[in-house]
């Protein structure tokens, strides 16, 4: 079953963590070191810079109190943009589905908190798959009978991973930024953008290669995770290329998980994606976790037109991977 995408929205906090700021923390890193390895120059955070200077976030439990924005508040801002672009009234939303790699609370579901912020009274629940959350949400909805779904569903993926980072550890401090993304989708109301060819997979044998403990720091086996990310990104992109090969009149664009620009460049090289067909925001927004890839599509929302196909591929903790093809065309 195809899903129709009526509108996307994104939000990045205003506070910037530049490479220069990280140099000033005196943790043995530099702009050249960071750009060479991961291609990131800047990222956004919900945390005050004075807090990071003073504490380097050595107590991640204190970060929640220091944060200027909650996950629910970021989700609200992304959702407001998605609803505006879609022309859908909040009162027409029948489900709110949210997910996060590091939720602010264990209970209630963050979807309920986000719906409260938006003034939406509807069924709300979380569907979480770490950094592949947004792709998992699309895939699971695509498996539901259209008549079993409400007319419009609001999907949310939000991560404030900077609250989980030890800013005395240069390996992780350089990676993460905070963001939220929202999508208004329908199985019955046509739109110019259609979600097709979704897929989701996981290898639980890698469950502890990337994790965030409750009130703890982010942790990963960097080299193993990077190799996994390249392999699964290439596999997912190749699979979507095969889907679009039959449609020679269409332009295929690639958006991958925004974790590391060098990983994305490697995937493009292996799959013959030219630079003008590769879209990313990791250089200036960092690894924003679950909202990453979709936020790239949202930031370029006005550019997409009939004939554009977007191959979206994600990888994440679990270990998980997912993909979908977003096709722009006649809404009829």
LINVEN-V496199 format. One record per residue. N is the residue number from 1. SS is DSSP state (H for helix, E for strand, - for the rest). OMEGA is omega as a letter, one per 40 degrees, with the letter a starting at -180 (NA if undefined). Layout:
n = (N | N)
ss = (SS | SS)
omega = (OMEGA | OMEGA)
//
This chain:
n = (1 | 2 | 3 | 4 | 5 | 6 | 7 | 8 | 9 | 10 | 11 | 12 | 13 | 14 | 15 | 16 | 17 | 18 | 19 | 20 | 21 | 22 | 23 | 24 | 25 | 26 | 27 | 28 | 29 | 30 | 31 | 32 | 33 | 34 | 35 | 36 | 37 | 38 | 39 | 40 | 41 | 42 | 43 | 44 | 45 | 46 | 47 | 48 | 49 | 50 | 51 | 52 | 53 | 54 | 55 | 56 | 57 | 58 | 59 | 60 | 61 | 62 | 63 | 64 | 65 | 66 | 67 | 68 | 69 | 70 | 71 | 72 | 73 | 74 | 75 | 76 | 77 | 78 | 79 | 80 | 81 | 82 | 83 | 84 | 85 | 86 | 87 | 88 | 89 | 90 | 91 | 92 | 93 | 94 | 95 | 96 | 97 | 98 | 99 | 100 | 101 | 102 | 103 | 104 | 105 | 106 | 107 | 108 | 109 | 110 | 111 | 112 | 113 | 114 | 115 | 116 | 117 | 118 | 119 | 120 | 121 | 122 | 123 | 124 | 125 | 126 | 127 | 128 | 129 | 130 | 131 | 132 | 133 | 134 | 135 | 136 | 137 | 138 | 139 | 140 | 141 | 142 | 143 | 144 | 145 | 146 | 147 | 148 | 149 | 150 | 151 | 152 | 153 | 154 | 155 | 156 | 157 | 158 | 159 | 160 | 161 | 162 | 163 | 164 | 165 | 166 | 167 | 168 | 169 | 170 | 171 | 172 | 173 | 174 | 175 | 176 | 177 | 178 | 179 | 180 | 181 | 182 | 183 | 184 | 185 | 186 | 187 | 188 | 189 | 190 | 191 | 192 | 193 | 194 | 195 | 196 | 197 | 198 | 199 | 200 | 201 | 202 | 203 | 204 | 205 | 206 | 207 | 208 | 209 | 210 | 211 | 212 | 213 | 214 | 215 | 216 | 217 | 218 | 219 | 220 | 221 | 222 | 223 | 224 | 225 | 226 | 227 | 228 | 229 | 230 | 231 | 232 | 233 | 234 | 235 | 236 | 237 | 238 | 239 | 240 | 241 | 242 | 243 | 244 | 245 | 246 | 247 | 248 | 249 | 250 | 251 | 252 | 253 | 254 | 255 | 256 | 257 | 258 | 259 | 260 | 261 | 262 | 263 | 264 | 265 | 266 | 267 | 268 | 269 | 270 | 271 | 272 | 273 | 274 | 275 | 276 | 277 | 278 | 279 | 280 | 281 | 282 | 283 | 284 | 285 | 286 | 287 | 288 | 289 | 290 | 291 | 292 | 293 | 294 | 295 | 296 | 297 | 298 | 299 | 300 | 301 | 302 | 303 | 304 | 305 | 306 | 307 | 308 | 309 | 310 | 311 | 312 | 313 | 314 | 315 | 316 | 317 | 318 | 319 | 320 | 321 | 322 | 323 | 324 | 325 | 326 | 327 | 328 | 329 | 330 | 331 | 332)
ss = (- | - | E | E | E | E | E | E | E | E | E | - | - | - | E | E | E | E | H | H | H | H | H | H | - | - | - | - | - | - | H | H | H | H | H | H | H | H | - | - | - | E | E | E | E | - | - | - | H | H | H | H | H | H | H | - | - | - | - | H | H | H | H | H | H | H | - | - | - | - | H | H | H | H | H | H | H | H | H | H | H | H | H | H | H | H | - | - | - | H | H | H | E | E | E | E | E | E | E | - | - | - | - | - | - | - | - | - | - | H | H | H | H | H | H | H | H | H | - | - | - | - | E | E | E | E | - | - | - | H | H | H | H | H | H | H | H | H | H | H | H | H | - | - | - | H | H | H | - | - | - | E | E | E | E | E | E | E | E | E | H | H | H | H | - | - | - | - | - | H | H | H | H | - | - | E | - | E | E | E | E | E | E | E | E | E | - | - | - | - | - | - | E | E | E | E | E | E | E | E | E | E | - | H | H | H | - | - | - | E | E | E | - | - | - | - | - | E | E | E | - | H | H | H | H | H | H | H | H | H | H | H | H | H | H | H | H | H | H | H | H | H | H | H | - | - | - | - | - | - | E | E | E | E | E | E | - | - | - | - | H | H | H | H | H | H | H | H | H | H | H | - | - | - | H | H | H | E | - | - | - | H | H | H | H | - | E | - | H | H | H | H | H | H | H | H | H | H | H | - | H | H | H | - | - | - | - | E | E | E | E | E | E | E | E | E | - | - | - | E | E | E | E | E | E | E | E | E | - | - | - | -)
omega = (i | i | i | i | a | a | i | i | a | i | i | i | a | a | a | i | i | i | i | i | i | i | a | i | i | i | i | i | i | i | a | a | a | a | a | a | a | i | a | i | a | i | a | a | i | a | i | i | i | i | a | i | a | a | a | i | a | i | a | i | i | a | a | i | a | a | i | a | i | i | a | i | i | i | i | a | i | a | i | i | i | i | i | a | a | a | a | i | i | a | i | i | a | i | i | a | a | i | a | i | a | a | i | a | i | i | e | i | a | i | i | i | i | i | i | i | a | a | a | i | a | i | a | i | a | i | a | i | a | a | i | a | a | i | i | i | i | a | a | i | a | a | a | i | a | a | i | a | i | a | i | i | i | i | a | i | a | i | i | a | i | i | a | a | i | a | i | a | a | a | a | a | a | a | a | i | a | a | i | i | a | i | i | a | i | i | a | a | a | i | a | i | a | i | a | i | i | i | a | i | i | i | a | i | i | a | a | i | i | i | i | i | i | a | a | a | i | i | i | i | a | a | a | a | i | i | i | a | i | a | a | i | i | i | a | i | i | i | i | i | i | i | a | a | a | a | a | a | a | i | i | i | a | i | a | i | a | a | a | a | a | i | i | i | i | i | i | a | a | a | i | i | i | a | a | i | i | a | a | i | a | a | a | i | a | i | a | i | a | i | a | a | a | i | i | i | a | a | i | a | a | a | a | i | a | a | i | i | i | i | i | a | a | i | a | a | i | e | a | i | i | i | i | i | i | a | i | a | i | a | a | NA)
//
